[in-house]
Amino acid sequence: MMAPDMLESCPAGLTRPRSNSSWWLPLRSSIAGLLAALFTVLAGAHGEAQESRRPVTIVVPFSPGTGPDIIARIIAEKLQPKLGQPVIVDNKTGASGSIGSQAVTRAAPDGHTLMVTADPPFTANVSLMKSVIYDPVKGFTPIIEAAVGTLALVVHPSLPANSVKELIAYAKSRPGEVNYASPGVGTPHHLAMEFFKLTAKIDLMHVPFRDSAGAISNLLGGHVSAMFLPVHVALPLAPEKVRILAVATKARTPLMPDQPTLDELGFSGFDADIRYGVLGPPDMPPEIVARYNAEISEILRSADVTERLAKQGLRSAPDTPQAYAANIAQDLAKWRNVVTDAKLSTD
């Protein structure tokens, strides 16, 4: 009970502390401290909630409608409800994918910036262009290899070659006279043919075009004699408009199970697959990488996504980050050797 001199009368016979007393100041300070602490906790929780709602940006260093763009948009569509936050696709094009790649390697490794790219040219760019400043191995965090695209070696029906062996014999009898098309220097089509030239020890003349449409139309018109084409593009054109001789992968493709591989035909180890993968900036925390790998792997293994990719000539190929990292290192060495031995450059 309070001492009488600390009380003052109030209505209805109640008593209360005198307004000028100071006994309750310590209590008021404690309450203020508790409220401040509670405010700090709530503000922190609100900040974390806002952080978790930040959009995840998937950078595609190529134009809309390309293989990486198709894969990125499928992943974004399926990943958004899994994460409970916006997932957007940002096409940062230019310099064969180098501009977008350089933007990602400089991004914060907090999981809010990812990239879907194609290899080649991802690993080949560092050998082809002096201006490339990213490191395909140290400059990114591999998350998952998403899909694989297979190329087919085709010739125009006017070329007297019904097999790879006959193509090589014909080319050797006319060094430098047989030409081939590509959508440009450093594209998968170009690098695959240069790889084939080195392996087969033949001399073909490269005719680069600005895009795939120009290269294909000139092939169909007979203005160029050969080309590497994605299998899903080659199939509808064969056998009337193009003749398919082999596929450029170690294993036969389900789209053309009767078509031999170049490896089977004596070019041991020949592999010119196009790898499509998801990467992040360097030094991403392992727990974030593991979460993305698990979620995207589930997406890629779903029946509808597998079917959608197959229609684009792509085989779903989800694997561990470690397996994807090993493939990147292997491709970096392979395409460096091709670029060096064939004396290729875009500069």
Protein Blocks (a to p, Z undefined) as FASTA:
>chain_A
ZZfklpccdehhiacddfkbcklmmmmmmmmmmmmmmmmmmmmmmmmmmmmmpccddddf
bdehiaklmmmmmmmmmmmmmnopacdddddeeehhlmmmmmmmmpccehpaccdddddf
klmmmmmpmklcbdfklmpccfbdfbdcdddddddfklccfbfklmmmmmmmmghkaccd
debehiaklmmmmmmmmmnopacdddddfbfklmmmmmmnopafbdcddfklmmmmpckl
pccfbdcbfbdcfklmmbccfklnopghiacbdcddddddehiafklmmmmmmmmmmmmm
pmklmmmmmmnopacdddcfklmmmmmmmmmmmmmmmmmmnopafZZ
